[in-house]
């Protein structure tokens, strides 16, 4: 079965999560967020990176549509991606 990670970005200030997205690994999820930060300097992830955390909220099995959300964990603080 093909399983992908389900990720979201947590906003410390609003205490809320962004809509989830799928990626192959934690590394590709970090790359996706890094692209947003690098290409959009006015984006809140870029301007207020200290307020955001990339989190893995579970896994999604593509063949069965089964969601396993027992593996929640913080992947990286976004300010680690901006060098702040």
Protein Blocks (a to p, Z undefined) as FASTA:
>chain_A
ZZddddddddfklopacdddddfblmlmmmmmmmmmmmmmkbmklmmmmlpccddfbdcd
fklopacfklgccfbdfklmnoZZ
